[in-house]
């Protein structure tokens, strides 16, 4: 089994306080660096999916693949699936750029849940559908789903493909940085103040 990964970085349309979320600093490092550090050791190859100017992410040394911001995270997942399939991978793990504390066992836990359908992370009774495992064979079905005009919701596509869940003990591992307060809380956690 060959597992590739994609960090869903969004683009210039995904702003928080006027800043590109992927480049927001947490502990002096961009959020995308934290995502890379967490996911890279768990996969054979890693790419960043983004819209807008890809040059802004080039310094991180990973391929930057284009997605369509109008179609949300599913566009980035499709771009990742196509790239992973072209490189001979069997599965793709997706992760959002704004989740800096991804578990170090994300991929192994997702793999234990299923091999032939999507697997979504769940912690604290809450689903985290963008932190997921996708068989690369789903690329045509996802392309059809996005072309259908249906609202591009990760949960809708995953459910249509018979998705299952993998449970994680620490809900904090999936904490999103969506607001300045979230960023401050993440900083406090890193400093040990939380």
VMD Tcl script that draws the C-alpha trace (Angstrom):
set ca {
  {0.00 0.00 0.00}
  {1.37 3.40 -0.99}
  {0.01 6.43 0.85}
  {0.42 9.99 -0.36}
  {-0.77 13.11 1.41}
  {-2.17 16.50 0.54}
  {-2.40 19.56 2.75}
  {-5.45 21.60 1.84}
  {-4.16 25.15 2.04}
  {-7.00 26.94 0.29}
  {-5.90 30.23 -1.08}
  {-6.16 33.93 -1.09}
  {-9.90 33.68 -0.51}
  {-9.32 31.96 2.84}
  {-8.30 34.85 5.04}
  {-8.25 35.55 8.71}
  {-7.69 39.12 9.67}
  {-6.42 39.91 6.18}
  {-3.71 37.23 6.23}
  {-3.39 34.04 4.21}
  {-4.25 31.31 6.72}
  {-1.51 28.95 5.49}
  {1.09 31.61 6.24}
  {-0.20 32.73 9.65}
  {2.50 32.35 12.25}
  {2.14 29.92 15.13}
  {5.16 29.74 17.42}
  {7.06 31.77 14.83}
  {6.35 29.34 11.98}
  {3.63 29.35 9.29}
  {0.66 27.05 9.89}
  {1.56 25.14 6.73}
  {4.93 24.25 8.32}
  {3.15 22.67 11.28}
  {0.92 20.65 8.93}
  {3.95 19.52 6.94}
  {5.80 18.46 10.10}
  {2.82 16.40 11.26}
  {1.90 14.72 7.97}
  {5.19 14.25 6.09}
  {6.56 11.46 8.36}
  {3.34 9.49 7.83}
  {3.20 9.41 4.02}
  {5.38 8.43 1.10}
  {4.94 11.77 -0.69}
  {3.28 15.06 0.23}
  {1.89 17.99 -1.77}
  {0.08 21.21 -0.96}
  {-3.21 21.96 -2.69}
  {-3.98 25.65 -3.03}
  {-5.67 28.21 -5.19}
  {-4.37 31.67 -5.88}
  {-0.68 32.28 -6.47}
  {1.24 29.02 -5.90}
  {4.54 30.93 -5.57}
  {3.56 31.97 -2.04}
  {3.96 28.32 -0.94}
  {6.95 27.36 -3.09}
  {9.45 27.99 -0.28}
  {8.17 24.95 1.62}
  {9.80 22.57 -0.88}
  {6.68 20.59 -1.76}
  {4.75 20.43 -5.01}
  {1.90 22.94 -5.04}
  {-1.11 21.67 -6.98}
  {-3.94 23.94 -8.05}
  {-7.50 23.58 -6.82}
  {-10.72 25.48 -7.49}
  {-11.70 27.61 -4.50}
  {-15.35 27.65 -5.60}
  {-15.53 23.92 -4.95}
  {-13.95 23.97 -1.50}
  {-11.81 21.20 -0.01}
  {-13.17 18.57 -2.41}
  {-11.37 20.33 -5.25}
  {-8.09 19.98 -3.39}
  {-8.83 16.35 -2.58}
  {-9.53 15.66 -6.27}
  {-6.27 17.34 -7.30}
  {-4.46 15.25 -4.68}
  {-6.15 12.01 -5.76}
  {-5.18 12.58 -9.38}
  {-1.59 13.37 -8.49}
  {-1.30 10.40 -6.11}
  {-2.81 8.00 -8.68}
  {-0.41 9.23 -11.38}
  {2.48 8.44 -9.03}
  {1.26 4.93 -8.24}
  {-0.21 5.56 -4.78}
  {-3.13 3.52 -3.54}
  {-4.52 6.11 -1.12}
  {-4.44 9.80 -0.32}
  {-4.60 11.32 3.14}
  {-5.99 14.84 3.24}
  {-5.43 17.31 6.05}
  {-6.43 20.94 6.47}
  {-3.69 23.54 6.82}
  {-5.36 25.08 9.87}
  {-5.08 22.03 12.14}
  {-1.56 22.34 13.56}
  {-1.75 19.48 16.08}
  {-2.65 16.54 13.81}
  {-2.03 13.23 15.56}
  {1.27 11.51 14.80}
  {-0.72 8.31 14.21}
  {-3.30 9.85 11.86}
  {-2.48 7.64 8.89}
  {-2.15 4.31 10.76}
  {-5.48 4.83 12.55}
  {-7.25 5.77 9.32}
  {-5.81 2.72 7.58}
  {-7.06 0.39 10.30}
  {-10.65 1.47 9.66}
  {-10.91 0.52 5.96}
  {-8.95 0.13 2.79}
  {-11.58 0.39 0.08}
  {-13.65 3.43 1.08}
  {-13.16 6.87 2.60}
  {-12.25 7.00 6.27}
  {-13.00 10.19 8.20}
  {-11.36 11.14 11.49}
  {-13.62 11.42 14.53}
  {-12.63 12.66 17.98}
  {-14.70 13.75 20.93}
  {-17.82 12.58 19.11}
  {-17.19 15.07 16.31}
  {-16.32 14.28 12.70}
  {-13.34 15.94 11.04}
  {-14.09 15.07 7.40}
  {-11.16 16.88 5.81}
  {-8.71 14.80 7.88}
  {-9.41 11.64 5.93}
  {-8.13 8.71 3.90}
  {-9.30 8.37 0.28}
  {-8.65 5.46 -2.12}
  {-7.27 6.97 -5.34}
  {-9.86 4.99 -7.29}
  {-12.42 7.56 -6.12}
  {-11.04 10.30 -8.40}
  {-13.54 9.69 -11.25}
  {-16.51 9.56 -8.84}
  {-15.35 12.77 -7.17}
  {-14.88 14.50 -10.54}
  {-18.44 13.47 -11.48}
  {-19.77 14.68 -8.11}
  {-18.13 18.09 -8.55}
  {-19.36 18.34 -12.15}
  {-22.93 17.45 -11.14}
  {-23.67 20.86 -9.71}
  {-24.32 19.40 -6.26}
  {-23.17 21.56 -3.36}
  {-19.52 20.50 -2.87}
  {-19.72 19.17 0.68}
  {-17.10 16.70 1.85}
  {-19.65 14.87 4.01}
  {-22.09 14.42 1.13}
  {-19.48 12.92 -1.16}
  {-17.98 10.75 1.59}
  {-21.39 9.42 2.61}
  {-22.23 8.56 -1.01}
  {-19.04 6.49 -1.10}
  {-19.85 4.53 2.07}
  {-17.41 6.37 4.32}
  {-16.54 4.99 7.72}
  {-14.88 6.67 10.68}
  {-11.72 6.18 12.68}
  {-11.80 7.27 16.31}
  {-9.04 9.33 17.89}
  {-8.72 9.84 21.65}
  {-7.64 13.51 21.58}
  {-10.13 15.99 20.14}
  {-7.55 18.72 20.65}
  {-5.45 17.15 17.89}
  {-8.06 18.40 15.42}
  {-8.50 21.92 16.81}
  {-8.90 24.39 13.94}
  {-7.31 27.80 13.82}
  {-10.20 29.81 12.37}
  {-10.08 33.01 14.40}
  {-7.48 35.19 16.13}
  {-8.72 33.66 19.40}
  {-8.05 30.16 18.08}
  {-4.54 31.21 17.11}
  {-3.94 32.66 20.59}
  {-5.23 29.43 22.17}
  {-2.87 27.36 20.00}
  {0.03 29.59 21.01}
  {-0.91 29.14 24.69}
  {-1.05 25.37 24.21}
  {2.43 25.33 22.69}
  {3.78 27.43 25.55}
  {2.11 25.15 28.09}
  {-0.21 27.91 29.33}
  {-3.41 26.10 28.35}
}
mol new
graphics top color blue
foreach p $ca { graphics top sphere $p radius 0.5 }
foreach p [lrange $ca 0 end-1] q [lrange $ca 1 end] { graphics top cylinder $p $q radius 0.2 }
display resetview
